[in-house]
Amino acid sequence: MSHLNRGAKRARTLLLGMVSALAVSGAWAGTGLTWKNSSDLLAIGLPALAAGSAWGQGDTEGFKQLTLSMVSTVGAAEVLKASVHSVRPDGSDNKSFPSTHTAVVFAAARFMDKRYGAQMAPYTPWLYVAAGMTGVARVEANKHHWRDVLAGGALGWSASQWWTQAVQGGQLSVLPADHGLSLAWYRSW
């Protein structure tokens, strides 16, 4: 097994473990793992998974692209929070818009989708499910409104779309459709 395949396999295994842990945590509500804790874990775990994917494959260029994506995502989110002054649903402060948690997980998901499209293709929908669950968790934890998580997701996705260049191969994307979502596969030549 080549070095690249081992790195991709480790990343896939970690991703499946994270998604499984989130699903189990939802089933075992009341065991101390709250919506807020779940969103915190995902906001750390998905970017760590993206960084581990790049590191595991010796992809220094990809690691640079991920870093640029994350720095611009967090920077833009913090500038918006300081400018908009939207009060959180729980009233704790006025930094609700946009959701930084959701922004970083969508940036990580888009990075892995775009950079390693062919290698991650079977797992790409799960990346976006985990990112979407982060947004749901932030709303359920009473830390954000839906508009905050939608804006955060769009911000993170856009930053990685801008900074990330695909490695060779195809790419699987999740697209909105009339009655839900659609999966699309395409290959850039």
Order of alpha helices (4+ residues) and beta strands (2+ residues): alpha-alpha-alpha-alpha-alpha-alpha-alpha-beta-beta
